[in-house]
Amino acid sequence: MVYSAGSGDLTLSPESNASLLPRNRHTLSQSDRVQSFASITTESPYTAGAGSRLATISDRFHLSPDPRDWGLSLYNDCKEPDDDLHNPNIRDHNTWGPDRGIANLGCLLVLGVGLITLFAGYPIITYVTRITPSNQGGFNLGGINASGQIPKIPGNLGLIDTDTPSTVFTKPSWNGGPDLELVFSDEFNTPGRTFWPGDDPYWEAVNLHYWQTNNLEWYDPEAITTQDGYLVITLSQKDTHDLNYQGALFIILVHRSIPKLLIPVLNRNKFCFTGGYIEASVSLPGVNNVVGLWPAIWTLGNLGRAGYGASLEGMWPYTYDACDVGTAPNQTMNGLPLAATEGGDASQGGVLSFLPGQRLSRCTCKGESHPGPIHSDGTYVGRAAPEIDMFEAQITGVPLTGQVSQSAQWGPFNAGYIWQNTSNNEIIPNPSITVLNTYIGGVEQQATSAVTNTNPGCYEGETGCFSVYGFEYVPGFDNAYITWVASNEVAWTLNVAGMGPDPAVNISARPIPQEPMYIIMNLGMSTNFGPVDLANLPFPVHMRVDYIRVYQPSNARNVGCDPKNFPTADYINTYIEAYTNPNLTTWKDDYNQPFPKNSFLGQC
């Protein structure tokens, strides 16, 4: 079927073989489809006007083969503004100028300097500008920071017990010095505290026999606890470790400290102090008319640990910083001076001293083991483990009377153990209740001691009241002293001039102890201390401590076990077994360690 152009009539031509019926769809080839589609666009039943034709699809949707006609530039000869960034031409390098290179080098330089500063400069700057913490702090659990501020730590681990009343944070000096400020306290108000190693942040009880003084009891941590607001130390009749009694020695932990007689409490590497005032409120054990108990609170230099003999040999009871015969064994050299061989301990044939010599003396040869520090003349500072006792309680006299002995131990010794106890050096405000102790020393120690009558009611078997005991001291050689307090009153004072040079035995002055000191509390028995009335002692007996507090002047704070001027930590850690093994009774024989060579003895 075709249209005749121009006539508008539809003529069916027989030769067209056209059919009004649908063709078989499967007989239409691809060429037929293309031709048919083209014919749709070119054939029309209407007559077109002159010079016109109907647009084809290709005419209507035609794209030029040249992309430039599309508005796009895809040819190499067409440059875009950013072509030089991702396709630089080496021939164009002069067009960049020096700025880019300078910027690159500058960036690398900044990065390099930054890395060097970070990994090398920063550590150096930190080291040079660091502020070294002072020794005004505990620097252990709950320690004091370098500013002297004392934190309150959750769990009551601070140096000052949160139960301590603020009204006692300061107190006046007992000897006319500056006012004192609280630096440590324990009120013992928390019930059920235990003191096995690691149980308590400050205190530790020892587990040993105190053989040095032939104690009758075994010291056991089970014998110490806190109850009803007190520290309670119990001495009981109990078979243990082949002994018939059990007591305790309790130490406020310092750097491997040492226990003492009686029922001791041990303090190791947690709190030490140098100078100031320490006091405790105590109810004494037993009754006031039965002899034999030996309760005590005392302090010891941190380089010795009570109950650990190896740590003490050549250390206790020295307090000496001179290089002379006072550092020698038996306080003699070639049998001289004569005063050191006679007029001493009557039980030992008059010999003055059995001490082995000061182990860490000012005579120590260079290069030998010594904790330091060093004097400006190149000699070592003499080091030791001196002792100052707050009290050792006793029942004595006729009639039997309760007393406390308050003393300090010294080495080397004066001739005949007689110190310069003039009225200027020995001051006793109330001679009616305080007198000098008749015991002045023996081959192992010299003692400066006075005994003071106690309040007869302040024993657990009497009214059970509490008395305040303590001592205040200024360490060193200049204006130094120790003032002891009993029943909250001054008992007596020793001025350092009393321990001056003694030409009879060729020794120099001994300072009031300068070592960091730790605190020991104990309860036990020993015939070395006096008669023991086992038949009438009312076992079990208890020493109760309401509180213990330490004060220091604000301008002389010195709290810590490893102060710069008297370090202890490195030395103790070097010889740690001597401070932790109670079976090592001597430094030389059991521990197999030599004494450092001594220049006075010609050993350098």
C-alpha positions, 0 to 999 in steps of 0.5 A: 500500500502506497500513497501517490504523492500529490493526489492525496489518494490511497491506491492499492497496487496489486503488484505491491503484494501488500496484504491487510492481514498481519505478516508473519512476525518471524519473516521480518529480517533485520534489514527489513526492520531498518528499512521499515523504520527509515520508511516511517520517517520518510514516507507520508500520506500528505503532500509536503510543501515545496522545498521542505521535508520532515526532519529525521531522528538523526537530524534531530539528535545528531552530535558532531564528531569533533568534541570541540563542537560540544564545548569540550577540549580533549586534545593535547594541543589544548592546555588547561590551567592545572595541567602543570600541576599533574603533568609538569614539563621540565622545559618549563622549570625556569618559570617556577622561580625560587619560591617553591624550592624555598618553601619545600626546604623550609617545610622540611627544615621545620619538620626536622627541627620539630622531630629533633626537639621532640625526641632529643630537645624535650628530654634535655629541656625537661631535665635541665628545668626540672624541679627536684622534690625536696625531702619535705615529703614522705614520697610513699603512700600518701606522701607530702608533695614538694610544696609541703602540702599534705593530701587527704587520700581516700582510704585514709592513707595520708601522713596525717590521719583524718581523725586527728583533731584540727586543734592539735595541728600545731603546738609550741616547742618544749624547749623554746624553739619555733612552733611545731606543725603536725607532719604525721599522725595515726589515731588507730580509730579503725578497728581490726587493723592487721599488721602482717607485711603488706597489710598496712600502709605504714606499720608492720609487725615482725615475726621473729625472736629478738635474740639480741636482748635475750627476750623470753617471747616470740614476736608475732604479728597476731599479737597486734591489732586495733580495738576500741580506738586504740592500738593494742599490743598483747603479751600472752603466755603461749607456747610458740616457736619453742618459747613460752610467751608471745609478744609483738614488735611493731615498726612504722615502715621505713626503708627496711627498718628494725624492731626492738625489745619486748613486743615490737612493732616494725616500720619499714620504708614508709615514714621517717623523720629527722628532727622535731617532736614525737609523742604518744598517748599510752596506757601501760600494760599490767599493774604498777607493782609487779616487775618484768614487763618491758614496754617501749616506744623508740626510734632508730636510724634507717640504716639499721633494722631492729631484729636483723643483726647483720644490718646492725653490726658496725652501725648501732649505736654509733652517731659519729662523723670524725676520722679517728680511733673512735671508728676503730674496733674496740675503740683502740689501735695498737692497745691505745688509748689506755683509757679504752682498755680499763675503767670500762665494763666491770663485767668484762674486765674493765674493757670499754668497748666490744664494738667492731668499729664504725662500718660506714665511717668518715675514714672510709677509703674512696671507692669502698661501699658507702651510702654517702654523701661526701664532705667538701674535703672529699671524705665520706659523712659518717653514717650509722643507726643511732637510737633515741628512746621515747620511753622504756617502762619499768617497775623498780625501787622500794617500794615498787614504783612505776617509772619510764627510762628515757634515753639515747644510746651513743658510740663511740664511748666516753672514758668510763661511760661518763659524759659531760653531764654538767648543769648546762648539759643535763637539765632536770626541771623536777628532780623530785620525780626525775633522776639520772639512770644508774645504768650508764653503759657497757661494752656494747653501748653508752647510755644517757638516761634519766628515769621519771615516775609515772602516773600510777593509775595509767596501767591497764590493771589500775584505772587504765588512764593514758599518759603522754610521752615524747621527745623533741630534738634538734639534730647535729652539732650546733645548738642541738638537744634532746628534750624528753616528755613524761606525763605531758611535762618536760622530764629532762634535756640533754644538750649536745655539748655534753657529748663533746670531745673526750681527750682521755679516749681520743674521740671527737664530738658526737652529734645529736642523731642526724639520720632519718629515724623510724618509729618502733613500738613493742612489748616483751620481757627480758632479764637483760632489762631487769628481774621478771616476776613470771609467777605474778604477772597477770597474763595476758597483758596489753599496752594500749596506744591512743595515738602517735603524732610527729611534729616539726618546725615549719622552717625545718621540715624533713620527712622521708626515709631517703633524704638527700643529705642522708640517703639510705635507699640505694645502700639498703637495696644493695644489701637487701638480704641483711635487712630482710633475713633475720637469720643473718646475725652478723655482717661479716660472718653470716652475711660474708660481707667485708667492712669498708677499708678504713684510712685511719687504720692504714687500709687505703 
